[in-house]
Amino acid sequence: MNYWEESLYGKNISPFLQGAIVLGLILIFMLISLLLFTFDMPLVKKGAPWTIFATFMLFYALVNSVLSISATSRNKYWMHSILAYIVIGIVGGSLAYLISGLSIDEAGSYKWILFIFTFCYLLFLSIVRAMKKIVTIAQKQDKRLRGEE
């Protein structure tokens, strides 16, 4: 089977690779917003890098939670995921500050938004982990009932 034909759920994509891709996207979009702001485009405000940063934090949380289904080692995946989330938060927040020139307090209510996103991220990871555990138990019960064990 070709690598590209395999299901996304069958691939074990490292949280650090996911985080690096998200950081790359954050940088690209922030540079575009800086370029547009420099040319006085009316759609882009000075706080746009903070919006981009928050958007991609949520994007990472959702994608990472879904991809945790295919993780072989749940504890290792959790630890790496949370570390990558923290790195994205520090690097992305620093980029937003450097590009916009606004601190997180000056930019608006992004501190609360990021708090909610972080809470939701941990909740997403917990839900996926619980679902995976329930499915594993159900599969064992099913094998036991069919006498395959």
C-alpha positions as CSV (number, residue, x, y, z in Angstrom):
1,M,0.0,0.0,0.0
2,N,1.3,3.4,-0.9
3,Y,2.0,6.0,1.8
4,W,-0.5,8.4,0.4
5,E,-3.3,5.8,0.1
6,E,-3.1,4.9,3.8
7,S,-5.8,6.5,6.1
8,L,-4.8,9.5,8.1
9,Y,-5.8,7.6,11.2
10,G,-3.3,4.8,10.3
11,K,-0.4,7.2,10.5
12,N,1.5,8.0,13.7
13,I,2.3,11.7,13.2
14,S,4.5,13.1,15.9
15,P,3.0,16.0,17.9
16,F,6.3,17.8,17.5
17,L,6.0,17.6,13.7
18,Q,2.4,18.8,14.0
19,G,3.6,21.7,16.1
20,A,6.4,22.6,13.7
21,I,3.9,22.7,10.8
22,V,1.6,24.9,12.9
23,L,4.4,27.3,13.8
24,G,5.4,27.5,10.2
25,L,1.8,28.4,9.3
26,I,1.6,31.0,12.1
27,L,4.8,32.6,10.8
28,I,3.6,32.7,7.2
29,F,0.2,34.2,8.1
30,M,1.7,36.7,10.5
31,L,4.1,37.9,7.8
32,I,1.3,38.2,5.3
33,S,-0.7,40.3,7.9
34,L,2.3,42.5,8.5
35,L,2.8,43.0,4.8
36,L,-0.9,43.9,4.4
37,F,-0.8,46.2,7.4
38,T,2.2,47.9,6.0
39,F,0.3,48.7,2.8
40,D,-2.7,50.1,4.9
41,M,-5.1,47.4,3.9
42,P,-8.4,48.1,5.7
43,L,-9.1,44.5,6.5
44,V,-6.0,44.0,8.7
45,K,-5.7,45.6,12.1
46,K,-2.6,45.9,14.2
47,G,-3.7,43.0,16.5
48,A,-4.1,40.6,13.7
49,P,-1.1,38.5,14.7
50,W,-2.8,37.7,18.0
51,T,-5.9,36.6,16.2
52,I,-3.7,34.4,13.9
53,F,-1.9,33.0,16.9
54,A,-5.1,32.1,18.8
55,T,-6.6,30.6,15.6
56,F,-3.7,28.2,15.1
57,M,-3.6,27.3,18.8
58,L,-7.2,26.0,18.4
59,F,-6.3,24.4,15.1
60,Y,-3.4,22.5,16.7
61,A,-5.7,21.5,19.6
62,L,-8.3,20.0,17.3
63,V,-6.0,18.3,14.9
64,N,-3.7,16.9,17.6
65,S,-6.7,15.5,19.5
66,V,-8.1,13.8,16.5
67,L,-4.6,12.4,15.5
68,S,-4.1,11.0,19.0
69,I,-6.5,8.2,18.1
70,S,-3.7,6.5,16.1
71,A,-1.1,6.9,18.8
72,T,0.6,3.7,19.8
73,S,1.8,4.9,23.2
74,R,-0.9,7.2,24.7
75,N,1.1,8.5,27.6
76,K,4.1,9.4,25.4
77,Y,1.8,11.0,22.9
78,W,0.1,13.1,25.6
79,M,3.4,14.3,27.1
80,H,4.7,15.2,23.6
81,S,1.4,16.9,22.7
82,I,1.3,19.1,25.7
83,L,5.0,20.0,25.4
84,A,4.4,20.9,21.7
85,Y,1.3,23.0,22.8
86,I,3.4,24.9,25.3
87,V,6.2,25.5,22.7
88,I,3.6,26.8,20.2
89,G,2.2,29.0,22.9
90,I,5.6,30.5,23.8
91,V,7.0,30.9,20.3
92,G,3.7,31.9,18.7
93,G,2.9,34.4,21.4
94,S,6.4,35.9,21.1
95,L,6.0,36.2,17.3
96,A,2.6,37.9,17.8
97,Y,4.2,40.3,20.2
98,L,7.2,41.0,18.0
99,I,5.2,41.5,14.8
100,S,2.2,43.4,16.3
101,G,4.1,45.4,18.9
102,L,1.2,44.8,21.3
103,S,1.4,42.7,24.5
104,I,-1.3,40.1,25.1
105,D,-3.0,42.6,27.5
106,E,-2.9,45.4,25.0
107,A,-4.2,43.2,22.1
108,G,-7.6,42.5,23.8
109,S,-9.1,39.5,25.5
110,Y,-6.7,37.0,24.0
111,K,-5.5,35.9,27.5
112,W,-9.0,34.5,28.3
113,I,-9.4,33.1,24.8
114,L,-6.1,31.2,25.2
115,F,-7.1,30.0,28.6
116,I,-10.4,28.6,27.3
117,F,-8.6,27.0,24.3
118,T,-6.1,25.3,26.6
119,F,-8.9,24.0,28.9
120,C,-10.7,22.7,25.8
121,Y,-7.6,21.1,24.4
122,L,-7.0,19.1,27.6
123,L,-10.7,18.2,27.5
124,F,-10.5,17.1,23.9
125,L,-7.5,14.9,24.6
126,S,-9.2,13.4,27.6
127,I,-12.4,12.6,25.6
128,V,-10.4,10.9,22.8
129,R,-8.4,8.9,25.3
130,A,-11.6,7.8,27.1
131,M,-13.2,6.9,23.8
132,K,-10.2,4.8,22.8
133,K,-10.2,3.0,26.2
134,I,-13.9,2.2,25.9
135,V,-13.5,0.9,22.4
136,T,-10.6,-1.3,23.5
137,I,-12.7,-2.7,26.4
138,A,-15.7,-3.3,24.0
139,Q,-13.4,-5.2,21.6
140,K,-12.1,-7.4,24.3
141,Q,-15.6,-8.2,25.5
142,D,-16.7,-8.9,22.0
143,K,-13.8,-11.4,21.5
144,R,-14.6,-13.0,24.9
145,L,-18.2,-13.5,23.9
146,R,-17.3,-15.0,20.6
147,G,-14.8,-17.3,22.4
148,E,-11.8,-16.0,20.5
149,E,-9.8,-15.2,23.5
